[in-house]
Amino acid sequence: MSAQQDVFDGDDPFALARLWMDEAAPEEVNDPNAMALATVDADGMPNVRIVLLKEIEADAFVFYTNYDSAKGTELLNSGTAAFVLHWKATRRQVRVRGLVEREDGAKADEYYHSRPLDSRLGAWASQQSRPLDSRETLMRAVEQARDRFGEDPPRPAHWGGFRIRPLEMEFWADGAYRLHDRERWTRDTLEGGWSRTRLFP
């Protein structure tokens, strides 16, 4: 029996995801919360990019972005997303597919105001995913936002969070000779219970 089969202990996939991230954090050089987020556009073409996961809630994963960006538009139009967290240091990954909802209330305000000032101003200055003629134009927009808002800019209406509520989660742990350990958790609805299935590597 592989020693790594014990990594799937427990009955809460969100707790397991938090545990794996906590175990990876001291070893990862940069951003253990970096995840590859996949969306689809109106024509069904996929897009993928790295974003930073900011919270694993009791039943969801939360990150923040510009709602008017390509990813924001695609998430709002499709209502679905997938992502993968991969930790080279611990040789593990978590894959998630699920439904998407906006987080643009008090939690988004709190996170926005926790960011460095220039990051908050940047949320006003950046027309994310749109053409930009030069970096000077971007930096000029940051200074214009600074002149307008000073030291306490409010959260822009076009900037906030997304919450991904999984219907499927898969945990993968590296094994010798590519005999990896994989376990998939699925549920038919967000209110439903989880079913667990061990998978061939």
For each residue, the residues with C-beta under 8 A, 3 or more apart:
1: 5
2: 5 175 176 179 181
3: 6
4: 7 173 174 175 181
5: 1 2 8 181
6: 3 9
7: 4 20 92 171 173 181
8: 5 16 171 181 183 196 198
9: 6
10: 15 16 19
11:
12: 15 16
13: 16 17 166 169 171 185 194
14: 17 18 56 57 58 59
15: 10 12 18 19
16: 8 10 12 13 19 20 171
17: 13 14 20 21 56 61 85 94 169 171
18: 14 15 21 22 56
19: 10 15 16 22 23
20: 7 16 17 23 24 85 87 90 92 94 171
21: 17 18 24 25 32 33 56 85 87
22: 18 19 25
23: 19 20 26 90
24: 20 21 27 28 32 87 89 90 92
25: 21 22 28 32
26: 23
27: 24 87 89 90
28: 24 25 31 32 87 88 89
29:
30: 34
31: 28 34 52
32: 21 24 25 28 87
33: 21 52 53 54 85
34: 30 31 50 51 52 53 85
35: 50 51 52 53 63 83 84 85
36: 48 49 50 83 84 86
37: 48 49 50 51 63 71 81 82 83
38: 46 47 48 81 82 83
39: 46 47 48 70 71 74 75 78 81
40: 44 45 46 47 74 78 80
41: 44 45 46 47 70 74
42: 74 77
43:
44: 40 41
45: 40 41
46: 38 39 40 41
47: 38 39 40 41 70 71 74
48: 36 37 38 39
49: 36 37 71
50: 34 35 36 37
51: 34 35 37 63 65 71
52: 31 33 34 35 63
53: 33 34 35 56 61 62 63 83 85
54: 33 62 63 64 111 161
55: 61 62
56: 14 17 18 21 53 60 61 62
57: 14 60 61 62 163
58: 14
59: 14 165 190
60: 56 57 163 164 165 166
61: 17 53 55 56 57 83 96 163 164 166
62: 53 54 55 56 57 103 107 161 162 163 164
63: 35 37 51 52 53 54 161 162 164
64: 54 103 108 111 112 159 160 161 162
65: 51 69 71 72 128 159 160 161 162
66: 69 72 123 126 128 129 158 159
67: 72 73 76 102 104 158 159 160
68: 72 73 127 128 129 158
69: 65 66 72 73 128 129
70: 39 41 47 73 74 128 129
71: 37 39 47 49 51 65 74 75 129
72: 65 66 67 68 69 75 76 128 162
73: 67 68 69 70 76 77
74: 39 40 41 42 47 70 71 77 78
75: 39 71 72 78 79 81 100 162
76: 67 72 73 79 100 102
77: 42 73 74
78: 39 40 74 75 81 100
79: 75 76 99 100
80: 40 97 98 99 100
81: 37 38 39 75 78 97 98 100 162 164
82: 37 38 95 96 97 98
83: 35 36 37 38 53 61 95 96 164
84: 35 36 93 94 95 96
85: 17 20 21 33 34 35 53 93 94
86: 36 92 93
87: 20 21 24 27 28 32 90 91 92 93
88: 28 91
89: 24 27 28
90: 20 23 24 27 87
91: 87 88 173 174
92: 7 20 24 86 87 171 172 173 174
93: 84 85 86 87 171 172
94: 17 20 84 85 169 170 171 172
95: 82 83 84 168 169 170 172
96: 61 82 83 84 164 166 168 169 170
97: 80 81 82 166 167 168
98: 80 81 82 164 165 166 167 168
99: 79 80 164 165 167 190
100: 75 76 78 79 80 81 162 163 164 165
101: 162 163 165
102: 67 76 160 161 162 163
103: 62 64 107 108 160 161 162 163
104: 67 108 157 160 161
105: 108 109
106: 109 110
107: 62 103 110 111 161
108: 64 103 104 105 111 112 155 159 160 161
109: 105 106 112 113 155
110: 106 107 113 114
111: 54 64 107 108 114 115 161
112: 64 108 109 115 120 123 155 159 160
113: 109 110 120 155
114: 110 111
115: 111 112 119 120
116: 119 120
117: 120 121 151 153
118: 121 122 142
119: 115 116 122 123
120: 112 113 115 116 117 123 124 153 155
121: 117 118 124 125 142 145 146 149 153
122: 118 119 125 126 142 145
123: 66 112 119 120 126 153 155 156 159
124: 120 121 141 145 148 149 153 156
125: 121 122 138 141 142 144 145
126: 66 122 123 138 141
127: 68 130 132
128: 65 66 68 69 70 72
129: 66 68 69 70 71
130: 127
131:
132: 127 135 137 138
133: 137
134: 137 138
135: 132 138 139
136: 139 140
137: 132 133 134 140 141
138: 125 126 132 134 135 141 142
139: 135 136 142 143
140: 136 137 143 144
141: 124 125 126 137 138 144 145
142: 118 121 122 125 138 139 145 146
143: 139 140 146 147
144: 125 140 141 147 148
145: 121 122 124 125 141 142 148 149 153
146: 121 142 143 149 150
147: 143 144
148: 124 144 145 153
149: 121 124 145 146 152 153 154
150: 146 153
151: 117
152: 149
153: 117 120 121 123 124 145 148 149 150
154: 149
155: 108 109 112 113 120 123 159 160
156: 123 124 159
157: 104
158: 66 67 68
159: 64 65 66 67 108 112 123 155 156
160: 64 65 67 102 103 104 108 112 155
161: 54 62 63 64 65 102 103 104 107 108 111
162: 62 63 64 65 72 75 81 100 101 102 103
163: 57 60 61 62 100 101 102 103
164: 60 61 62 63 81 83 96 98 99 100
165: 59 60 98 99 100 101 190
166: 13 60 61 96 97 98 169 185
167: 97 98 99 186 187 188 189 190
168: 95 96 97 98 184 185 186 187
169: 13 17 94 95 96 166 184 185
170: 94 95 96 182 183 184 185 199
171: 7 8 13 16 17 20 92 93 94 182 183 184 185
172: 92 93 94 95 180 181 182
173: 4 7 91 92 180 181 182
174: 4 91 92 180
175: 2 4 178 179 180 181 201
176: 2 179
177:
178: 175 201
179: 2 175 176 201
180: 172 173 174 175 201
181: 2 4 5 7 8 172 173 175 198 201
182: 170 171 172 173 198 199 200 201
183: 8 170 171 196 197 198 199
184: 168 169 170 171 196 197 199
185: 13 166 168 169 170 171 194 195 196
186: 167 168 194 195 197
187: 167 168 190 192 193 194 195
188: 167 192
189: 167 192
190: 59 99 165 167 187
191:
192: 187 188 189
193: 187
194: 13 185 186 187
195: 185 186 187
196: 8 183 184 185
197: 183 184 186
198: 8 181 182 183
199: 170 182 183 184
200: 182
201: 175 178 179 180 181 182
